[in-house]
Amino acid sequence: MTKLQNIKRIVNTFGSFTIADLEGDSSPLINSMGKDNVQLAERFYDKGVDAITYVHETEVSDDFIEYENWNYDIIRKRQEYLYEQAKELWK
């Protein structure tokens, strides 16, 4: 099973969720575009995530990013984290 398939399996098993649902500390970083300019994954779905871009902690845009458009390192790091958090929450 690929990392991408693993993320989709988690969402298909537990439903869409946010990091807050998993009692996580912060939303996962998708992209850092300079000082105080970041894009975070806020809600996970079976096909992708709601990605919020923040500049100086102010929300400036909201996008939907399909998993296929993520780079491999992001997918690998996120699927491991999501799986562990989801297992703990929904025991």
Backbone bond lengths (Angstrom), bond angles and torsions (degrees), N, CA, C in turn:
res aa  C-N    CA-C-N  psi(-1)  N-CA   C-N-CA  omega(-1)  CA-C   N-CA-C  phi
1 M - - - 1.454 - - 1.527 108.61 -
2 T 1.323 116.43 130.32 1.458 120.21 179.74 1.533 109.71 -76.30
3 K 1.324 115.87 164.71 1.462 120.96 178.09 1.525 110.56 -59.45
4 L 1.324 116.30 -40.81 1.460 120.77 179.70 1.524 110.49 -64.00
5 Q 1.304 117.70 -43.01 1.462 121.14 177.87 1.524 110.43 -63.28
6 N 1.327 116.62 -34.12 1.459 120.94 179.50 1.527 110.95 -66.13
7 I 1.328 117.69 -42.41 1.469 120.80 177.00 1.526 109.53 -60.98
8 K 1.323 116.68 -46.43 1.460 120.45 -179.56 1.529 111.26 -62.46
9 R 1.312 116.91 -37.08 1.470 121.07 178.44 1.523 110.70 -64.02
10 I 1.317 116.50 -41.26 1.467 120.70 179.03 1.525 110.03 -60.45
11 V 1.333 116.65 -48.47 1.465 120.52 -178.52 1.527 110.55 -66.97
12 N 1.317 117.36 -39.92 1.461 119.72 179.27 1.523 111.40 -67.06
13 T 1.314 117.76 -29.09 1.458 122.00 178.79 1.521 111.60 -78.26
14 F 1.333 116.86 -45.91 1.461 121.17 -171.70 1.529 113.97 -105.11
15 G 1.320 118.69 -11.02 1.456 121.91 -176.79 1.518 111.14 89.64
16 S 1.338 116.08 172.52 1.466 119.36 178.91 1.522 108.46 -66.85
17 F 1.328 116.00 151.23 1.461 119.61 -176.49 1.516 110.60 -159.72
18 T 1.314 114.58 163.83 1.462 121.98 173.22 1.520 108.11 -109.07
19 I 1.310 115.96 169.00 1.456 119.86 175.85 1.526 109.86 -66.07
20 A 1.329 117.50 -32.35 1.471 120.47 176.18 1.532 110.65 -61.51
21 D 1.350 117.14 -37.22 1.463 120.24 176.34 1.522 111.11 -59.16
22 L 1.322 115.95 -32.06 1.463 121.80 -179.19 1.527 112.11 -90.56
23 E 1.335 115.35 3.96 1.461 122.00 -178.82 1.523 111.99 60.73
24 G 1.332 115.47 34.02 1.460 121.30 178.06 1.519 111.43 -80.21
25 D 1.319 116.05 162.58 1.461 121.53 -177.47 1.525 113.06 -76.76
26 S 1.326 117.00 -38.82 1.459 119.93 -178.82 1.526 109.55 -156.47
27 S 1.300 115.45 159.04 1.463 120.56 179.02 1.522 110.29 -71.07
28 P 1.331 117.26 146.19 1.462 121.09 -178.89 1.533 112.63 -66.40
29 L 1.303 114.73 141.33 1.461 122.21 177.56 1.526 110.09 -75.56
30 I 1.313 116.46 128.95 1.462 121.70 173.01 1.518 109.19 -96.85
31 N 1.340 115.31 -45.12 1.455 119.07 -174.38 1.520 109.43 -152.76
32 S 1.321 116.03 139.40 1.458 122.03 172.30 1.516 107.13 -112.63
33 M 1.330 115.93 122.67 1.456 120.16 -172.63 1.521 111.58 -116.04
34 G 1.310 116.03 30.59 1.457 120.25 -179.57 1.512 110.84 124.02
35 K 1.301 115.31 -179.66 1.463 120.96 -177.70 1.532 110.17 -61.26
36 D 1.317 115.16 124.63 1.464 123.18 177.12 1.526 113.72 58.28
37 N 1.329 117.68 29.02 1.456 123.01 178.68 1.525 107.28 -132.50
38 V 1.347 116.08 100.48 1.456 120.36 -174.16 1.527 111.00 -132.64
39 Q 1.316 114.62 158.49 1.459 121.92 174.82 1.526 107.05 -120.99
40 L 1.333 116.14 124.69 1.459 121.88 -175.81 1.525 111.06 -117.59
41 A 1.330 115.85 145.53 1.463 121.79 174.68 1.521 107.97 -82.46
42 E 1.327 117.37 115.57 1.459 120.91 -174.37 1.529 114.04 -101.15
43 R 1.329 118.68 -38.75 1.471 121.92 177.70 1.518 108.41 -136.60
44 F 1.327 114.89 134.00 1.459 121.99 -177.37 1.519 110.67 -102.68
45 Y 1.327 115.57 133.39 1.462 123.95 177.66 1.528 108.04 -124.92
46 D 1.330 117.10 177.88 1.458 119.23 -178.88 1.523 113.11 -70.16
47 K 1.319 118.73 -26.38 1.468 121.03 -177.69 1.525 114.24 -103.97
48 G 1.337 117.55 -15.61 1.456 120.09 -178.10 1.514 111.83 174.48
49 V 1.319 115.73 -160.70 1.467 120.98 -176.22 1.525 111.58 -131.69
50 D 1.333 114.24 154.13 1.452 119.64 165.49 1.518 105.96 -79.83
51 A 1.313 116.39 121.64 1.459 122.10 -177.63 1.525 108.84 -112.26
52 I 1.309 115.22 123.25 1.458 120.98 179.51 1.524 108.36 -106.79
53 T 1.321 116.14 130.89 1.465 121.30 176.44 1.520 108.11 -99.08
54 Y 1.328 114.70 130.60 1.462 122.40 179.70 1.522 109.92 -118.66
55 V 1.318 116.23 138.60 1.456 122.48 171.05 1.524 105.74 -124.26
56 H 1.327 115.59 119.90 1.473 120.98 -176.89 1.526 110.94 51.77
57 E 1.337 116.59 45.29 1.461 124.68 177.25 1.528 114.26 67.16
58 T 1.323 118.10 9.51 1.462 122.24 176.48 1.523 109.06 -105.03
59 E 1.334 116.61 129.29 1.462 120.85 179.25 1.523 109.39 -68.76
60 V 1.345 116.68 125.19 1.462 120.42 -178.15 1.526 113.19 -116.56
61 S 1.334 117.67 -20.21 1.465 119.08 176.46 1.521 110.29 -159.67
62 D 1.330 114.29 159.37 1.457 123.24 -178.71 1.522 107.08 -133.64
63 D 1.325 117.05 122.41 1.463 121.59 -178.32 1.523 109.66 -132.09
64 F 1.323 115.96 160.12 1.459 121.84 170.21 1.519 106.55 -107.60
65 I 1.332 116.34 123.99 1.469 120.59 -179.26 1.524 108.39 -117.51
66 E 1.318 115.98 122.22 1.464 120.53 177.14 1.526 109.58 -72.46
67 Y 1.335 115.58 146.39 1.465 120.31 -178.63 1.523 111.99 -57.36
68 E 1.323 117.72 -33.92 1.453 121.08 -178.67 1.531 112.00 -61.68
69 N 1.332 116.92 -19.21 1.462 121.03 -179.87 1.531 112.99 -93.87
70 W 1.322 117.58 1.88 1.466 121.39 176.26 1.521 108.59 -86.05
71 N 1.323 116.48 152.75 1.466 117.59 174.36 1.529 109.86 -81.68
72 Y 1.310 116.99 162.66 1.464 122.35 -173.48 1.527 112.68 -58.70
73 D 1.322 118.97 -41.67 1.468 121.17 -177.85 1.518 111.78 -61.82
74 I 1.324 117.04 -40.67 1.464 120.39 178.34 1.525 109.73 -63.97
75 I 1.318 116.85 -45.62 1.465 121.02 -179.74 1.521 110.28 -60.40
76 R 1.313 117.28 -47.01 1.464 121.01 -178.04 1.527 111.28 -60.65
77 K 1.313 117.40 -49.41 1.469 121.36 -177.88 1.521 111.56 -65.12
78 R 1.316 117.57 -42.70 1.454 121.01 -176.45 1.515 112.24 -70.50
79 Q 1.312 118.59 -40.84 1.461 119.04 -176.56 1.508 110.89 -66.35
80 E 1.335 118.44 -37.25 1.465 120.55 178.17 1.530 110.37 -64.12
81 Y 1.315 116.60 -46.03 1.455 122.07 -179.90 1.531 110.95 -63.95
82 L 1.324 116.46 -48.29 1.459 120.88 -177.55 1.521 111.66 -61.71
83 Y 1.305 116.28 -42.02 1.457 119.56 -178.27 1.527 110.93 -63.15
84 E 1.322 116.72 -46.59 1.457 120.19 -179.39 1.520 111.76 -64.24
85 Q 1.327 117.01 -43.18 1.461 120.58 179.50 1.531 111.04 -65.54
86 A 1.319 117.08 -43.30 1.463 120.72 -178.58 1.522 110.61 -64.72
87 K 1.327 117.48 -41.60 1.473 120.51 178.91 1.516 110.77 -59.41
88 E 1.317 117.37 -44.78 1.458 121.38 -178.93 1.516 111.95 -65.15
89 L 1.317 117.07 -43.74 1.458 120.55 -175.31 1.527 111.94 -69.36
90 W 1.332 116.87 -40.62 1.454 119.95 -173.82 1.522 113.52 -105.33
91 K 1.325 116.70 35.51 1.479 120.24 177.08 1.507 110.50 -65.72
